[in-house]
Amino acid sequence: MADVWVHGPKVELGPYRDRLTEINDFVDGFEADGNKILDGAGEQKVAGLITFICHCHDTLRLARMTDDVEYRNEVDEILSDLDKANDRCRKVQALNNERKAA
């Protein structure tokens, strides 16, 4: 029986990099202001970013199913950056909760 290789959809990676930059800029701004407490809209934004990151992760995991090694390596790099951004957003949530409780 022959091996079957499933190919995922090849997606444009530029928009994912752009969104990662926006996410990291938002987190950097929060971290830079040691006293900032997010309001309801800010809390919703962080939750939305985490949801967005999860959606991107799912889409890119499918996209990396290709025999194009260079493309797959680029996707893996973005997936790694998404994991880091997700961790950072979750830390923002935790830090914000600590600041609200103080």
Phi, psi and omega in degrees: 000134181282149175291143178249128180250119179269129179258131175274171179288135177277123182247155175290127186270341182307312180299329178291319177295319179299315180293324176299320178298315179298316180297312181295325176297318179298313181294318178302317180297319179294314182293328182291328179264096186297349182244000185295134173239127181287139173278185181303318179294320178295319177297319178294324179298314180297316178298320178294323178295319179296317177297316179300316180300317179298317178298315179299318181300314180298315181297316183287331175298323176290319183295333183283354178280078181213160176269002176278097187297319181298315178297315181299322178295320177297318179297317179299322178296316179293320177300319178297316179295324177296319178300316179296318179295322178298314178300317180296318179295321178293326176292324176299315178302312181296315180295319179298318179296321177295317181294323179293325182285337183285000000 
